[in-house]
Amino acid sequence: MIRLYAKPFLHLAALGLTALAASGCDPSAVTVSGKVTAGGRPVTAGTVLFLGADNQIATGNLDGEGHYVVPHAPTGNVKVAVLTLRPQQIKAARYRPKEAPPLPSRLTNLVPVAEKYQSPETSGLTCDVQKSRQEYDIALP
């Protein structure tokens, strides 16, 4: 008789776990995505950093078109930074020895980002993160 009752219970438990997994499990998880441009051109290499209260940090890498995704972003009013190679590093990357393997085009056509945007404390960029999925484009001068 115990086996009779155990089997329906296991099916019900499995169904509940499946529903929990489908709902995302973590109602506080927020994903922010967008595009970063500087001077109207996409920033194709680097990282977008979100700094929340209590120094919570979440990051997302830029792709070849300037898009990023930051999963598990802290909620509330967060400070934002765009971390890229410094202008002198970009210049050095363009002048490589002939015997060195070629760099991907997204690294040879880098768009410089002013140093002030490299730190969440100096960038002046903020985002009010509230929804489970949110868009936040960053247009730098």
C-alpha positions as CSV (number, residue, x, y, z in Angstrom):
1,M,0.0,0.0,0.0
2,I,2.8,2.4,0.7
3,R,4.0,2.1,-2.9
4,L,0.5,3.0,-4.2
5,Y,0.7,6.3,-2.4
6,A,4.4,7.0,-3.0
7,K,4.1,6.9,-6.8
8,P,1.4,9.7,-7.1
9,F,3.4,11.8,-4.6
10,L,6.6,11.5,-6.7
11,H,4.7,12.6,-9.9
12,L,3.3,15.6,-8.0
13,A,6.7,16.5,-6.6
14,A,8.3,16.2,-10.1
15,L,5.5,18.4,-11.6
16,G,6.1,21.0,-8.9
17,L,9.8,21.1,-9.5
18,T,9.2,21.5,-13.2
19,A,6.9,24.4,-12.7
20,L,9.4,26.0,-10.3
21,A,12.2,25.7,-12.9
22,A,10.0,27.0,-15.7
23,S,9.1,30.1,-13.6
24,G,12.8,31.0,-13.3
25,C,13.2,30.0,-9.7
26,D,14.6,33.3,-8.7
27,P,12.1,36.1,-8.8
28,S,14.8,38.7,-7.9
29,A,17.0,37.8,-10.9
30,V,17.1,40.7,-13.3
31,T,18.7,40.7,-16.8
32,V,19.7,44.0,-18.4
33,S,20.7,44.2,-22.0
34,G,21.5,46.9,-24.5
35,K,24.0,48.4,-26.9
36,V,27.0,50.6,-26.2
37,T,28.1,53.3,-28.7
38,A,30.7,56.0,-28.5
39,G,30.5,58.8,-31.0
40,G,27.7,56.9,-32.8
41,R,29.9,53.9,-33.4
42,P,29.4,50.5,-31.6
43,V,31.9,49.7,-28.9
44,T,32.8,46.1,-29.9
45,A,35.2,45.0,-27.1
46,G,35.0,45.4,-23.4
47,T,32.7,44.9,-20.5
48,V,29.6,46.7,-19.0
49,L,29.7,46.8,-15.2
50,F,26.7,47.4,-12.9
51,L,27.5,48.4,-9.3
52,G,24.6,48.2,-6.9
53,A,24.0,48.9,-3.3
54,D,26.3,47.1,-0.9
55,N,28.9,46.9,-3.7
56,Q,27.0,44.2,-5.6
57,I,28.6,43.8,-9.0
58,A,27.3,42.2,-12.2
59,T,29.0,42.3,-15.7
60,G,28.3,41.5,-19.3
61,N,30.7,41.4,-22.2
62,L,30.3,43.4,-25.4
63,D,30.0,41.5,-28.7
64,G,31.1,42.5,-32.2
65,E,28.1,44.8,-32.6
66,G,28.3,46.6,-29.2
67,H,25.5,44.5,-27.6
68,Y,25.8,43.2,-24.0
69,V,23.7,41.2,-21.5
70,V,24.1,41.5,-17.8
71,P,22.4,38.6,-16.0
72,H,21.6,38.9,-12.3
73,A,22.0,42.7,-12.2
74,P,21.5,44.3,-8.8
75,T,18.1,46.1,-8.5
76,G,17.5,49.7,-7.7
77,N,19.5,52.7,-8.9
78,V,22.9,51.2,-10.0
79,K,26.0,52.9,-11.2
80,V,27.3,51.8,-14.6
81,A,30.8,51.7,-16.2
82,V,32.0,50.7,-19.7
83,L,35.4,48.9,-19.3
84,T,37.5,48.9,-22.5
85,L,41.1,49.1,-23.6
86,R,42.7,52.4,-22.9
87,P,43.5,54.6,-25.9
88,Q,47.3,53.8,-25.6
89,Q,46.4,50.0,-25.5
90,I,44.3,50.4,-28.6
91,K,47.2,52.1,-30.4
92,A,49.6,49.4,-29.3
93,A,47.2,46.7,-30.5
94,R,47.2,48.2,-34.0
95,Y,51.0,48.0,-34.3
96,R,51.9,44.4,-34.0
97,P,54.9,42.4,-35.3
98,K,54.3,41.0,-38.8
99,E,54.9,37.4,-37.5
100,A,52.2,37.8,-34.9
101,P,48.8,36.1,-35.7
102,P,46.2,38.5,-36.9
103,L,43.7,40.0,-34.4
104,P,40.0,39.6,-35.0
105,S,38.5,42.7,-36.8
106,R,36.5,43.7,-33.7
107,L,39.9,44.2,-31.9
108,T,41.6,46.1,-34.7
109,N,38.7,48.5,-35.2
110,L,38.3,49.5,-31.6
111,V,36.3,52.6,-30.6
112,P,38.0,54.5,-27.8
113,V,36.0,55.3,-24.7
114,A,36.9,58.2,-22.5
115,E,38.6,57.2,-19.2
116,K,35.9,58.7,-17.0
117,Y,33.5,56.0,-18.2
118,Q,35.8,53.2,-17.1
119,S,34.7,53.6,-13.4
120,P,31.2,53.5,-12.0
121,E,32.3,56.3,-9.6
122,T,33.2,58.8,-12.3
123,S,31.1,57.8,-15.3
124,G,27.9,59.6,-14.3
125,L,26.0,56.6,-15.9
126,T,23.1,55.2,-13.8
127,C,20.3,52.8,-14.5
128,D,17.2,52.2,-12.4
129,V,17.0,48.4,-12.6
130,Q,13.5,47.1,-11.7
131,K,12.0,44.6,-14.2
132,S,13.0,41.0,-14.7
133,R,14.1,42.0,-18.3
134,Q,15.2,45.5,-19.1
135,E,16.8,47.4,-21.9
136,Y,19.5,50.0,-21.3
137,D,21.4,51.5,-24.2
138,I,24.5,53.5,-23.4
139,A,25.4,56.3,-25.9
140,L,28.7,57.9,-25.0
141,P,30.0,61.1,-26.7
